[in-house]
């Protein structure tokens, strides 16, 4: 699978860089981030342990003596980020994300798949700097924290979709390698906390359990940076 993904990823990274105007190649290496905006598009994989859910499922009277089904370790994810640096060290941004997957459990009727889906938006701060001597146009290491609303849902055969609105919490570490003054390749790790419901509520308002679509999120993608607007003196605005 990885070999199949490498050629498209290489084209995705190389195409926007090759398409830039020749004027951009003459720009100096930017060392200030103050006022710089960016858009990042990333795809990757989410590694998630759902041991809490599995224990809850196989502790039920109907499932106690059943062997465990294959256990999924995560699922694909996509993240789009829109951000603006309020100064050289701090950036304010919003992550739009979607991630899903499929869990498998055994029941008296046989193996049952449970499809999961989560999406939402997380607003946060990122602390960053520029290492201009690394790479062709500098390296941008960063760390951040974000939180925001999310919708998490699950679907079992024979049941309606079970969903809830919840809050996601994320911490992130990553870096962007600038390939030009505008374009770069971003690799990011996020530690996320996000849970959703499984099964309808019973007479007491309890469910079968809850799944996790949080865990470790690894993603790679492209970043386009917008140049900062030149600072104009106050006298020039009057």
Secondary structure as GFF3:
##gff-version 3
##sequence-region A 1 238
A	DSSP	alpha_helix	2	18	.	.	.	ID=ss1
A	DSSP	three_ten_helix	24	26	.	.	.	ID=ss2
A	DSSP	beta_strand	37	47	.	.	.	ID=ss3
A	DSSP	alpha_helix	51	58	.	.	.	ID=ss4
A	DSSP	beta_strand	74	85	.	.	.	ID=ss5
A	DSSP	beta_strand	90	107	.	.	.	ID=ss6
A	DSSP	beta_strand	110	128	.	.	.	ID=ss7
A	DSSP	beta_strand	139	156	.	.	.	ID=ss8
A	DSSP	beta_strand	162	178	.	.	.	ID=ss9
A	DSSP	beta_strand	183	193	.	.	.	ID=ss10
A	DSSP	beta_strand	195	198	.	.	.	ID=ss11
A	DSSP	beta_strand	209	212	.	.	.	ID=ss12
A	DSSP	beta_strand	215	226	.	.	.	ID=ss13
A	DSSP	alpha_helix	234	237	.	.	.	ID=ss14
###
